[in-house]
Amino acid sequence: MKLAWKNLTKGTPDKAADFKEAWADSENFRLFLKELLEERIRAEREKSEREAYDIENWALKQADANGVIRTYKEIIGLLDK
């Protein structure tokens, strides 16, 4: 379990117990969500590869795509055990 989740329940034993139970019960959902996010990362990468470099705002589009991918990866990291 990630430190972010532990910090969320720090100092509240009841909340920590509830979270651990919910975490265990949500394993299948987390796997499906992780798969969905990984597919979105692939789609975002393919989209940015298809776009032409000669458009005037390409750098901004690329930066936005990188931010989207980074966000998806952060969420995936939170979903991992």
C-alpha positions in Angstrom: 0.0 0.0 0.0 1.3 3.4 -1.0 2.5 5.9 1.6 -0.2 8.4 0.4 -2.9 6.0 1.4 -1.3 5.4 4.8 -1.0 9.1 5.4 -4.7 9.5 4.6 -5.7 7.2 7.5 -2.9 8.1 9.9 -4.0 8.5 13.5 -7.5 7.1 12.8 -7.6 3.4 13.5 -11.3 3.0 12.4 -10.7 4.8 9.2 -7.5 2.7 8.6 -9.4 -0.5 9.1 -12.2 0.6 6.8 -9.7 1.6 4.2 -7.9 -1.7 4.4 -11.1 -3.6 3.9 -12.2 -1.4 1.0 -8.7 -1.8 -0.6 -8.9 -5.6 -0.4 -12.5 -5.6 -1.8 -11.6 -3.4 -4.7 -8.8 -5.4 -6.2 -10.7 -6.4 -9.4 -11.9 -2.9 -9.9 -8.4 -1.5 -9.5 -7.1 -4.0 -12.1 -9.8 -2.9 -14.6 -9.1 0.8 -13.9 -5.4 0.3 -14.3 -5.9 -1.5 -17.7 -8.2 1.4 -18.8 -5.6 4.0 -17.9 -2.8 2.1 -19.6 -4.9 2.0 -22.8 -5.4 5.7 -22.5 -1.7 6.2 -22.2 -1.1 4.2 -25.4 -3.8 6.2 -27.2 -2.3 9.5 -26.1 1.1 8.5 -27.3 -0.2 7.3 -30.6 -2.1 10.6 -31.0 0.9 12.7 -30.3 3.0 10.6 -32.8 0.4 11.1 -35.5 0.3 14.9 -35.2 2.6 16.9 -37.4 5.6 18.7 -36.0 5.1 21.7 -38.3 2.0 23.0 -36.7 2.7 26.2 -34.8 1.4 25.0 -31.4 3.0 21.5 -31.5 5.1 22.2 -28.4 2.1 23.1 -26.4 0.2 20.1 -27.5 3.2 17.8 -26.7 3.5 19.4 -23.2 -0.2 18.8 -22.6 0.0 15.2 -23.8 3.0 14.6 -21.5 1.0 16.1 -18.6 -1.9 13.8 -19.3 0.3 10.7 -19.5 2.1 11.7 -16.2 -1.3 12.1 -14.5 -2.4 8.7 -15.7 0.8 7.1 -14.5 0.5 8.8 -11.1 -3.0 7.3 -10.7 -1.8 3.9 -11.8 0.9 4.2 -9.1 -1.7 4.8 -6.5 -3.7 1.8 -7.6 -0.7 -0.6 -7.3 -0.2 -2.7 -4.2 
